[in-house]
Amino acid sequence: MTVAPERAVKVTALIPAYNEAKTIVGLVDRTLGAIGHVILVDDGSTDGTADLVDREAVQILRQPENRGKGESLIAGFQAARAAGYEFVVTLDADGQHRPEDIPGLLAWADSGTIVVGSRMSQAHLIPKGRYLANQIANFFISWAAGQWIQDTQCGFRVYPIGLFDEIRLKRGRRYGFVLESEVLIEASRAGFRVVAVPIPALYDTVLQRPSHFRPVRDIAAIVLMVTGKLLARWTYPAGLVRSWKQRRAAGEPRNLDI
C-alpha cells in the first residue's frame, strides 16, 4: 500500500529550523513544489528565520526559546494531527535534504511504515567522524528496535500520523536529537516497519553552516537512551539477532570503516 490509493491523502512537510536564514526561503519554496503545505517550527531563532517566510501555504510555529530539534518535531506533529494530516514528511532546514526526493519517499509510505532516507549508498561522501558515529547509533538502535535500520540518524522521513497514537514517549525528557531515535525503537516495538530509501549524501558542497549535531555528545545521549530500553528488556537478545541477520541479508559490511 502506498500513499497514492483510490482517495487522496493529506500530507504536510515539517521543517524544524534554528537560525536558518541562509537556506529557509529556498528550501520552503522547493518543498511547496513537492507538497502543497509546510509546517515550519522556528526553534527560538535570533536571525529572523521565520520572518523571511511569507507564504499562505506555510503554517509557522514559534518556540519562545531554543528547545532543541526534538521539541520542535513534537510541536509540529501535534499541529499536523490537529489539522487532520495523515502523513508528515520531515526535512532538516540546513539544505542537507532535497525536497525533490519527497515523491520517492512517499511512494513507500503507508499507515504501518516509517520511511527513512538513507545516505549509505554514498557513504564515501559522509565525513568520517559522522559516518562512524552514525554506524554506532545504527547498531544500537537497530538492536533495541529488533529490525535493521540502515540510517537511523537521517532526519528526512515520512511518518504516518497515526503512529503517535500507538507509541509512548517518556514525558519530561528534554529532546535534542534523541527523539528521532526513540521513535524508531518505540514504533518498531509497536509493530511498525522501517523502510530505507536511498537519498544523496549532501555535505561540504551544500551545507551553509556547521551541523547542530555533535557526534560525541548526541550519540552519547542516544546510546544512554537505548541502553535504558535494552536493560528494561533484559538486553533484548532476540532484537540483536534479528537486526544482525537482516543486516547480513542486506549485504551490508560488518565493520565501521569506510
C-alpha positions, 0 to 999 in steps of 0.5 A, a space after each residue: 500500500 502506498 500513499 497514492 490509493 483510490 482517495 487522496 491523502 493529506 500530507 504536510 512537510 515539517 521543517 524544524 529550523 534554528 537560525 536558518 536564514 541562509 537556506 529557509 526561503 529556498 528550501 520552503 519554496 522547493 518543498 511547496 513544489 513537492 507538497 502543497 503545505 509546510 509546517 515550519 517550527 522556528 526553534 527560538 531563532 535570533 536571525 529572523 528565520 521565520 520572518 523571511 517566510 511569507 507564504 499562505 501555504 506555510 503554517 509557522 510555529 514559534 518556540 519562545 526559546 531554543 528547545 532543541 530539534 526534538 521539541 520542535 518535531 513534537 510541536 509540529 506533529 501535534 499541529 499536523 494531527 490537529 489539522 487532520 494530516 495523515 502523513 508528515 514528511 520531515 526535512 532538516 532546514 540546513 539544505 542537507 535534504 532535497 525536497 525533490 526526493 519527497 515523491 520517492 519517499 512517499 511512494 513507500 509510505 503507508 499507515 504501518 511504515 516509517 520511511 527513512 532516507 538513507 545516505 549509505 549508498 554514498 557513504 564515501 561522501 559522509 565525513 568520517 567522524 559522522 559516518 562512524 558515529 552514525 554506524 554506532 547509533 545504527 547498531 544500537 538502535 537497530 538492536 533495541 528496535 529488533 529490525 535493521 535500520 540502515 540510517 537511523 540518524 537521517 532526519 528526512 522521513 515520512 511518518 504516518 500520523 497515526 503512529 503517535 497514537 500507538 507509541 509512548 514517549 517518556 514525558 519530561 525528557 528534554 529532546 535534542 536529537 534523541 527523539 528521532 531515535 526513540 521513535 524508531 525503537 518505540 514504533 518498531 516495538 509497536 509493530 511498525 516497519 522501517 523502510 530505507 530509501 536511498 537519498 544523496 549524501 549532501 555535505 561540504 558542497 551544500 551545507 551553509 553552516 556547521 551541523 547542530 549535531 555533535 557526534 560525541 555528545 548526541 550519540 552519547 545521549 542516544 546510546 544512554 537512551 537505548 541502553 535504558 530500553 535494552 536493560 528494561 528488556 533484559 538486553 533484548 537478545 532476540 532484537 540483536 539477532 534479528 537486526 544482525 541477520 537482516 543486516 547480513 541479508 542486506 549485504 551490508 559490511 560488518 565493520 565501521 570503516 569506510 
